[in-house]
Amino acid sequence: VQLVESGGGLVRPGGSLRLSCAASGFTFRRYAMSWYRQAPGKERELVARISSGGGSTNYADSVKGRFTISRDNAKSAVYLQMNSLKPEDTAVYYCNAILQGITYWGQGTQVTVSS
């Protein structure tokens, strides 16, 4: 199983970024996928989750209305569109999958929101 995130960077408050996670090594279309983030000195927290077919999504209250999770099962990819970014969104963002009770993480991508 391999999860590879990309798309992070430095953005000004109010800006947007789109994160991508390329998945391989498992039957992607059968599993829910999630994005987590971890800010310095804080615990890792769930940002958003999407069902295997993409029809159901859940978001942390702190990102509702600003972030959108989506997936492309044909490409084995999951995305996180982040709009109206705030300094408190600064964190390392991780792609996550749980397969047969085993949790897999990507290496993470840094998102920094600063003027």
N, CA, C and O of each residue as an XYZ file, in Angstrom:
460
protein
N       0.858     -1.187      0.000
C       0.000      0.000      0.000
C       0.894      1.238      0.000
O       1.838      1.347      0.783
N       0.574      2.154     -0.890
C       1.328      3.406     -0.938
C       0.359      4.567     -1.125
O      -0.530      4.526     -1.976
N       0.547      5.599     -0.314
C      -0.238      6.821     -0.410
C       0.746      7.968     -0.566
O       1.628      8.149      0.274
N       0.604      8.742     -1.632
C       1.544      9.829     -1.906
C       0.781     11.131     -2.075
O       0.015     11.300     -3.023
N       1.003     12.052     -1.138
C       0.329     13.351     -1.175
C       1.150     14.351     -1.973
O       2.372     14.237     -2.076
N       0.464     15.321     -2.527
C       1.109     16.428     -3.214
C       0.181     17.627     -3.195
O      -1.002     17.505     -2.875
N       0.727     18.794     -3.542
C      -0.108     19.975     -3.673
C       0.009     20.982     -2.548
O      -0.597     22.051     -2.621
N       0.765     20.675     -1.515
C       0.923     21.629     -0.422
C       1.786     22.809     -0.830
O       2.356     22.837     -1.921
N       1.872     23.782      0.068
C       2.688     24.946     -0.214
C       2.363     26.101      0.699
O       1.666     25.949      1.702
N       2.879     27.258      0.334
C       2.651     28.493      1.079
C       1.574     29.307      0.372
O       1.660     29.551     -0.832
N       0.568     29.723      1.121
C      -0.532     30.492      0.543
C      -0.932     31.587      1.522
O      -0.789     31.436      2.736
N      -1.432     32.687      0.982
C      -1.882     33.796      1.825
C      -3.263     33.489      2.411
O      -4.022     32.710      1.834
N      -3.588     34.090      3.541
C      -4.945     33.917      4.084
C      -5.988     34.289      3.046
O      -5.850     35.280      2.329
N      -7.028     33.480      2.978
C      -8.065     33.677      1.979
C      -7.815     32.939      0.672
O      -8.698     32.863     -0.182
N      -6.625     32.401      0.518
C      -6.273     31.701     -0.708
C      -6.772     30.267     -0.747
O      -7.464     29.801      0.158
N      -6.404     29.581     -1.821
C      -6.856     28.202     -2.038
C      -5.682     27.301     -2.397
O      -4.672     27.735     -2.949
N      -5.860     26.037     -2.063
C      -4.934     24.985     -2.472
C      -5.739     23.727     -2.748
O      -6.813     23.528     -2.180
N      -5.219     22.889     -3.614
C      -5.823     21.580     -3.868
C      -4.786     20.503     -3.606
O      -3.767     20.423     -4.292
N      -5.057     19.683     -2.612
C      -4.179     18.563     -2.299
C      -4.629     17.321     -3.064
O      -5.819     17.115     -3.300
N      -3.660     16.507     -3.442
C      -3.944     15.239     -4.111
C      -3.258     14.110     -3.363
O      -2.205     14.292     -2.753
N      -3.880     12.940     -3.425
C      -3.279     11.736     -2.850
C      -3.415     10.621     -3.885
O      -4.523     10.226     -4.245
N      -2.291     10.127     -4.350
C      -2.266      9.016     -5.288
C      -2.096      7.721     -4.512
O      -1.134      7.562     -3.761
N      -3.036      6.794     -4.694
C      -3.036      5.542     -3.945
C      -2.674      4.376     -4.856
O      -3.011      4.372     -6.040
N      -1.987      3.391     -4.296
C      -1.650      2.197     -5.053
C      -1.471      1.019     -4.103
O      -1.283      1.195     -2.899
N      -1.531     -0.181     -4.665
C      -1.293     -1.375     -3.869
C      -2.528     -1.990     -3.254
O      -2.427     -2.979     -2.528
N      -3.686     -1.429     -3.527
C      -4.937     -1.985     -3.030
C      -6.066     -1.579     -3.960
O      -5.900     -0.718     -4.824
N      -7.233     -2.221     -3.767
C      -8.385     -1.935     -4.624
C      -9.051     -0.672     -4.113
O      -9.929     -0.715     -3.251
N      -8.626      0.424     -4.648
C      -8.973      1.755     -4.135
C     -10.477      1.954     -4.031
O     -10.958      2.506     -3.041
N     -11.216      1.521     -5.019
C     -12.644      1.836     -5.098
C     -13.446      1.176     -3.983
O     -14.610      1.523     -3.788
N     -12.859      0.235     -3.245
C     -13.578     -0.485     -2.201
C     -13.485      0.175     -0.829
O     -14.153     -0.268      0.105
N     -12.671      1.226     -0.681
C     -12.385      1.748      0.645
C     -12.667      3.245      0.774
O     -12.423      4.034     -0.138
N     -13.193      3.598      1.953
C     -13.282      5.003      2.307
C     -11.873      5.576      2.450
O     -10.923      4.858      2.764
N     -11.763      6.852      2.219
C     -10.474      7.549      2.326
C     -10.663      8.800      3.176
O     -11.752      9.367      3.255
N      -9.570      9.209      3.808
C      -9.656     10.374      4.687
C      -8.433     11.273      4.526
O      -7.370     10.846      4.076
N      -8.626     12.520      4.908
C      -7.529     13.474      5.077
C      -7.454     13.848      6.554
O      -8.471     14.141      7.184
N      -6.249     13.835      7.093
C      -5.973     14.289      8.439
C      -4.964     15.431      8.362
O      -4.338     15.653      7.325
N      -4.817     16.145      9.462
C      -3.766     17.151      9.538
C      -3.190     17.191     10.947
O      -3.839     16.819     11.925
N      -1.955     17.654     11.013
C      -1.292     17.801     12.304
C      -0.502     19.096     12.316
O       0.441     19.286     11.548
N      -0.916     19.977     13.211
C      -0.212     21.239     13.396
C       0.875     21.055     14.463
O       0.794     20.136     15.279
N       1.886     21.921     14.457
C       2.964     21.797     15.448
C       2.422     21.817     16.871
O       1.649     22.703     17.236
N       2.830     20.837     17.671
C       2.417     20.789     19.061
C       1.003     20.303     19.301
O       0.520     20.310     20.433
N       0.335     19.878     18.225
C      -1.053     19.414     18.360
C      -1.177     17.971     17.894
O      -0.312     17.450     17.190
N      -2.271     17.340     18.302
C      -2.536     15.978     17.858
C      -3.045     15.975     16.413
O      -3.604     16.955     15.920
N      -2.834     14.863     15.775
C      -3.360     14.702     14.420
C      -4.889     14.642     14.491
O      -5.451     13.972     15.357
N      -5.551     15.348     13.574
C      -7.013     15.413     13.605
C      -7.599     15.108     12.234
O      -7.003     15.393     11.196
N      -8.780     14.521     12.269
C      -9.502     14.225     11.036
C     -10.024     15.505     10.416
O     -10.644     16.323     11.096
N      -9.778     15.678      9.141
C     -10.258     16.847      8.405
C     -11.507     16.489      7.598
O     -12.520     17.185      7.667
N     -11.425     15.403      6.838
C     -12.548     15.017      5.983
C     -12.432     13.541      5.619
O     -11.341     12.973      5.569
N     -13.590     12.943      5.368
C     -13.650     11.529      4.971
C     -14.651     11.389      3.841
O     -15.654     12.100      3.789
N     -14.365     10.461      2.933
C     -15.259     10.206      1.818
C     -15.460      8.702      1.691
O     -14.519      7.922      1.837
N     -16.694      8.311      1.419
C     -17.018      6.892      1.291
C     -16.392      6.301      0.034
O     -15.867      7.021     -0.814
N     -16.458      4.982     -0.067
C     -15.790      4.302     -1.179
C     -16.330      4.752     -2.534
O     -15.573      4.886     -3.495
N     -17.630      4.981     -2.605
C     -18.209      5.406     -3.875
C     -18.255      6.912     -4.058
O     -18.599      7.404     -5.133
N     -17.913      7.633     -3.022
C     -17.891      9.083     -3.101
C     -19.208      9.758     -2.766
O     -19.306     10.985     -2.791
N     -20.232      8.950     -2.450
C     -21.534      9.544     -2.213
C     -21.758     10.129     -0.835
O     -22.735     10.842     -0.607
N     -20.848      9.828      0.088
C     -20.986     10.315      1.457
C     -19.692     10.957      1.909
O     -18.609     10.397      1.737
N     -19.817     12.144      2.492
C     -18.639     12.855      2.983
C     -18.902     13.389      4.394
O     -20.043     13.657      4.772
N     -17.834     13.533      5.150
C     -17.906     14.116      6.486
C     -16.747     15.076      6.664
O     -15.659     14.864      6.129
N     -16.994     16.144      7.430
C     -15.978     17.164      7.625
C     -15.858     17.561      9.092
O     -16.829     17.509      9.847
N     -14.666     17.952      9.473
C     -14.498     18.586     10.777
C     -15.244     19.913     10.762
O     -15.323     20.583      9.732
N     -15.787     20.281     11.909
C     -16.549     21.539     11.974
C     -15.695     22.729     11.538
O     -16.205     23.684     10.951
N     -14.421     22.668     11.822
C     -13.539     23.801     11.540
C     -13.331     24.052     10.041
O     -12.874     25.129      9.657
N     -13.655     23.087      9.203
C     -13.425     23.251      7.760
C     -14.712     23.197      6.940
O     -14.678     23.413      5.728
N     -15.830     22.914      7.572
C     -17.097     22.836      6.839
C     -17.373     24.114      6.080
O     -17.227     25.213      6.614
N     -17.773     23.961      4.830
C     -18.078     25.103      4.001
C     -16.866     25.703      3.295
O     -17.014     26.545      2.410
N     -15.666     25.269      3.687
C     -14.445     25.792      3.062
C     -13.672     24.714      2.316
O     -13.044     24.992      1.294
N     -13.713     23.492      2.819
C     -12.962     22.383      2.221
C     -13.937     21.409      1.556
O     -15.071     21.234      2.002
N     -13.468     20.788      0.489
C     -14.262     19.764     -0.198
C     -13.379     18.562     -0.513
O     -12.335     18.697     -1.151
N     -13.806     17.390     -0.062
C     -13.099     16.157     -0.387
C     -13.788     15.497     -1.569
O     -15.015     15.511     -1.671
N     -12.995     14.921     -2.460
C     -13.540     14.216     -3.611
C     -12.586     13.084     -3.989
O     -11.468     13.003     -3.481
N     -13.039     12.227     -4.873
C     -12.189     11.107     -5.300
C     -12.474     10.765     -6.743
O     -13.548     11.050     -7.272
N     -11.486     10.145     -7.370
C     -11.608      9.640     -8.723
C     -11.172      8.181     -8.681
O      -9.977      7.886     -8.691
N     -12.136      7.273     -8.633
C     -11.794      5.862     -8.490
C     -11.072      5.313     -9.723
O     -10.316      4.348     -9.618
N     -11.297      5.910    -10.866
C     -10.598      5.470    -12.074
C      -9.105      5.782    -12.004
O      -8.285      5.087    -12.604
N      -8.768      6.830    -11.268
C      -7.368      7.242    -11.132
C      -6.763      6.843     -9.783
O      -5.588      7.103     -9.525
N      -7.573      6.210     -8.924
C      -7.108      5.852     -7.576
C      -6.536      7.067     -6.859
O      -5.419      7.041     -6.342
N      -7.325      8.122     -6.842
C      -6.865      9.375     -6.257
C      -7.967     10.001     -5.415
O      -9.155      9.876     -5.712
N      -7.539     10.671     -4.366
C      -8.451     11.440     -3.533
C      -7.898     12.861     -3.419
O      -6.685     13.070     -3.402
N      -8.801     13.823     -3.342
C      -8.418     15.220     -3.381
C      -9.009     15.980     -2.198
O     -10.012     15.572     -1.613
N      -8.365     17.089     -1.863
C      -8.915     17.997     -0.860
C      -8.781     19.412     -1.403
O      -7.685     19.970     -1.458
N      -9.903     19.980     -1.800
C      -9.942     21.374     -2.242
C     -10.126     22.252     -1.022
O     -11.109     22.112     -0.295
N      -9.196     23.149     -0.795
C      -9.215     23.995      0.398
C      -9.340     25.453     -0.045
O      -8.454     25.988     -0.712
N     -10.439     26.080      0.331
C     -10.692     27.479     -0.001
C     -10.753     28.309      1.267
O     -10.885     27.773      2.367
N     -10.655     29.611      1.108
C     -10.740     30.540      2.237
C      -9.814     30.103      3.366
O     -10.216     30.037      4.527
N      -8.590     29.812      3.012
C      -7.644     29.284      3.996
C      -7.323     30.315      5.067
O      -7.259     31.517      4.813
N      -7.123     29.792      6.284
C      -6.828     30.616      7.441
C      -5.469     30.211      8.025
O      -5.013     29.092      7.789
N      -4.831     31.080      8.765
C      -3.544     30.701      9.390
C      -3.657     29.441     10.241
O      -2.707     28.663     10.333
N      -4.800     29.243     10.854
C      -4.972     28.056     11.701
C      -5.113     26.771     10.900
O      -5.173     25.690     11.486
N      -5.167     26.861      9.585
C      -5.151     25.666      8.742
C      -3.726     25.175      8.487
O      -3.523     24.119      7.886
N      -2.752     25.940      8.943
C      -1.356     25.541      8.767
C      -1.085     24.219      9.478
O      -1.327     24.086     10.677
N      -0.584     23.252      8.728
C      -0.357     21.909      9.267
C       0.274     21.039      8.187
O       0.365     21.429      7.023
N       0.705     19.864      8.598
C       1.039     18.821      7.637
C      -0.234     18.011      7.403
O      -0.874     17.550      8.349
N      -0.588     17.846      6.136
C      -1.806     17.130      5.763
C      -1.450     15.730      5.282
O      -0.545     15.540      4.469
N      -2.196     14.747      5.813
C      -1.914     13.345      5.527
C      -3.117     12.661      4.907
O      -4.257     12.887      5.314
N      -2.853     11.836      3.934
C      -3.844     10.951      3.346
C      -3.890      9.678      4.184
O      -2.860      9.219      4.676
N      -5.086      9.104      4.347
C      -5.266      7.961      5.245
C      -6.205      6.935      4.637
O      -7.212      7.269      4.014
N      -5.840      5.666      4.839
C      -6.730      4.567      4.468
C      -6.647      3.496      5.551
O      -5.584      3.243      6.118
N      -7.799      2.872      5.828
C      -7.839      1.767      6.786
C      -8.301      0.527      6.035
O      -9.437      0.455      5.567
N      -7.415     -0.435      5.927
C      -7.687     -1.643      5.158
C      -7.601     -2.854      6.083
O      -6.550     -3.136      6.659
N      -8.710     -3.558      6.217
C      -8.758     -4.738      7.092
C      -8.173     -4.433      8.473
O      -7.408     -5.229      9.019
N      -8.530     -3.299      9.022
C      -8.113     -2.929     10.361
C      -6.714     -2.362     10.469
O      -6.281     -2.020     11.569
N      -5.998     -2.252      9.370
C      -4.644     -1.691      9.381
C      -4.698     -0.278      8.810
O      -5.275     -0.038      7.749
N      -4.085      0.645      9.537
C      -4.096      2.045      9.134
C      -2.841      2.374      8.332
O      -1.726      2.043      8.735
N      -3.040      3.022      7.206
C      -1.937      3.447      6.345
C      -1.950      4.960      6.217
O      -3.005      5.588      6.142
N      -0.743      5.533      6.192
C      -0.568      6.978      6.062
C       0.376      7.283      4.909
O       1.275      6.502      4.597
N       0.152      8.435      4.284
C       1.129      8.960      3.365
C       2.226      9.683      4.140
O       2.225      9.705      5.370
N       3.162     10.274      3.398
C       4.287     10.959      4.049
C       3.918     12.362      4.498
O       4.643     12.982      5.276
N       2.786     12.864      4.005
C       2.322     14.190      4.376
C       2.807     15.271      3.428
O       3.840     15.143      2.771
N       2.018     16.346      3.381
C       2.389     17.516      2.601
C       2.127     18.759      3.444
O       1.067     18.891      4.055
N       3.084     19.657      3.473
C       3.003     20.846      4.334
C       2.140     21.922      3.686
O       2.320     22.273      2.520
N       1.204     22.433      4.472
C       0.399     23.585      4.072
C       0.668     24.700      5.069
O       0.471     24.533      6.273
N       1.117     25.834      4.558
C       1.394     26.991      5.407
C       0.571     28.167      4.909
O       0.667     28.561      3.746
N      -0.242     28.723      5.807
C      -1.091     29.863      5.476
C      -0.557     31.073      6.246
O      -0.659     31.149      7.470
N       0.002     31.996      5.506
C       0.658     33.139      6.140
C       0.741     34.294      5.166
O       0.876     34.102      3.958
N       0.659     35.499      5.714
C       0.818     36.688      4.875
C       2.274     37.123      4.852
O       2.613     38.110      4.198
